[in-house]
Amino acid sequence: MILQIPHKEIIERQSVFKSRLSSNGIEGCILFSTTDIFYLTNFMFRPSERPIAFFIDPQNETHLFVPSLEHSHAITYATIDHVHSYPEYPGEIHPMIVLRNILKTYKLNNTTVGLDAQGYSSPKGYNGAAITDLLEFKKSIDIKGWVEKQRYIKSENEIELIKESARWGNLAHQLLVEHSKAGSREMEIEGHATMEATQAMFKTLGEGYKPYGNPAHAFYRGQIGPHSAFPHSQNQNAELKKGFNVVSQAACDVWGYKSELERTMFIEEADSRQEQYFRYMYEAQEVAFRTIKPGVEASKIEIEVQAYFKDNGLEELSRHHTGHNMGLLNHEAPFFDLGDHTVLEPGMVFSVEPGLYIDGLGAFRHSDTIVVTESGMEMITYYPRDFESLII
Amino acid sequence: MILQIPHKEIIERQSVFKSRLSSNGIEGCILFSTTDIFYLTNFMFRPSERPIAFFIDPQNETHLFVPSLEHSHAITYATIDHVHSYPEYPGEIHPMIVLRNILKTYKLNNTTVGLDAQGYSSPKGYNGAAITDLLEFKKSIDIKGWVEKQRYIKSENEIELIKESARWGNLAHQLLVEHSKAGSREMEIEGHATMEATQAMFKTLGEGYKPYGNPAHAFYRGQIGPHSAFPHSQNQNAELKKGFNVVSQAACDVWGYKSELERTMFIEEADSRQEQYFRYMYEAQEVAFRTIKPGVEASKIEIEVQAYFKDNGLEELSRHHTGHNMGLLNHEAPFFDLGDHTVLEPGMVFSVEPGLYIDGLGAFRHSDTIVVTESGMEMITYYPRDFESLII
């Protein structure tokens, strides 16, 4: 059982990234993306008004730049050569000025430097100058998306963490189903399922388990009855009624890694119209599963699903693409989308979730998490998908 | 009882914002900030890879630009004149191209336009060109932070929602305390407190209550015993032990509005050293309360707190500023910080949370939510703050 990314793998990630920089003639870099910083350092922090940065100096040593309140936290948890800190934001001296001075000390200004952004950004009250306005570099190169691309392909350990996530998402989903009775309300069902799954999870895994996010949880997010026709609905604390179709969602963070499990279900009974839409949706998901394999473009999956919808006169009922990559974020590129021509490779982890939306009736969407393999794909989520099992 | 911002107030917000644009010679605007868009439209959505934008055309009409999957959702919930949508991201035609064409239709390119950013941004796999690279405007003016500044001063309704948030945060906190026994673990305590408070909340408030975030919840976030010395610690599922000091956090979203309640507490007993640090922290908070009033600079509160710490030889134990504004986000500007010279005005809502951190012993920090009034300040949170009440 693996519950975290080992130190060794973090070092490997740093090496891969450093090699890529080096082979592009880049001698140092500065990153502000909080997800990428966690990926490269194993240091999980709470993004706020206080800027944080990661940099690699021309001697290839790694640095974290954090607020004072994270200094000892970073030293204790991060896989990093050096930790620097500034007193506070905005502070008497702006943190970007402090960062500029540190970068000069390590001579990043004399180098060709890769930057993933002009500076830190956050909606939480942060304001600051671009680092390129504060410090003149020999040359700066935009490397936005480089670490993100490195994150596309999951390692064996990452896939294990995603599978662990799916296991506990499955439990939360099972408990959600058990608490879902006609007359009960969204929040009560979710509260019980989430608490019971979370506790079972912690008791099973013990102290080695760190969520770095939310432990096992399951919810409806307002997708109850006709309101489920809004794919990105908000919690309504709605009451389940006999004959409603509902769409669930279960997930779980394990060391920050996520999976996604969603099911279209029916409270006690479904009429023939509901069953028909369910079967179309189910078959659309099958079409996607059959199409996923290494070497094909991500867009191909969407093309096949849309062709299936069109053949059945359903194209007007589709409101979003078939799936997205995931890992440290719940949505990541690439996408099963007409405009995404990324070629699939083994180790990519996607949701598969073609949906049909009928005003007045609601949503028909399952979401499963899969990993691309050498020969096709492997299912990571395993909750029953068939119509009969989902009349609850 | 008010549980949402009324339509009329959203229209007033739009008017205030339009007047500010107009008095600066700006004839139209485009906003990408998701929080600001909610503030100006009452439309809550889940930010993802799919860009969203708000714009005002030269005829002063308001527009939302959303993905297809949000189209009917936006029409149903948003206070807006027009809703436009694009099929999907990345899509066969990039959404920014679709947006550019719509902006041209409404003649924003012939005007002086205010922009809060060059384009949409999201870590969730989004990539796109700057709108200014796609469309030539007569003139573009950076209005980043304008809506944020409008959000500094809360209306009576906003303050009522924050007080409603504090009420249910208080219940969650009380339940957290009741479940916190030596030998019990973080997640179990939090699970019970959160579920019970959430259910009481929904049963009390009924269907009018929409969290637009998380309902009542309370947690320790790893701030248990010596680990509490990391102010922004992560959940450890740690066991409470007799004599530990712990730091709690309780909160609740009401229509997206937040409050903050934190308490330093002791499991069964505290020694004289813990009591001493507690009393210093308590007095530092009192120093802040006495200093807060309209007309003083935000920095003044931090100056007074730091002076108090220095007088008592504690300055090395402080790791962050005394507080932050809050509202739709848990941290917003302005800050009680040496570098923040914003003048306080009635209606500003702040956390007050000077902290002391002792390696090996832990954290000493309360956080209370206050609102600046005409004559000084009013407490919004009301959980007991005194030493005797917090030995649990």
Interface residues (C-beta under 8 A of the other chain):
Chain A: S33 T34 T35 M44 F45 R46 S48 E49 P67 S68 L69 E70 H71 S72 H73 T76 E88 Y89 P90 G91 E92 I93 H94 S121 P123 K124 G125 Y126 N127 G145 E148 R185 M187 E188 G191 H192 T194 M195 T198 Q199 F202 E207 Y209 K210 P211 Y212 P215 A229 F230 P231 H232 S233 Q234 N235 Q236 N237 R319 H320 H321 H324 N325 L329 N330 H331 E332 A333 P334 F335 D337 L338 G339 D340 Y357 D359
Chain B: S33 T34 T35 M44 F45 R46 S48 E49 P67 S68 L69 E70 H71 S72 H73 T76 E88 Y89 P90 G91 E92 I93 H94 S121 P123 K124 G125 Y126 N127 G145 E148 R185 M187 E188 G191 H192 T194 M195 T198 Q199 F202 E207 Y209 K210 P211 Y212 P215 A229 F230 P231 H232 S233 Q234 N235 Q236 N237 R319 H320 H321 H324 N325 L329 N330 H331 E332 A333 P334 F335 D337 L338 G339 D340 Y357 D359
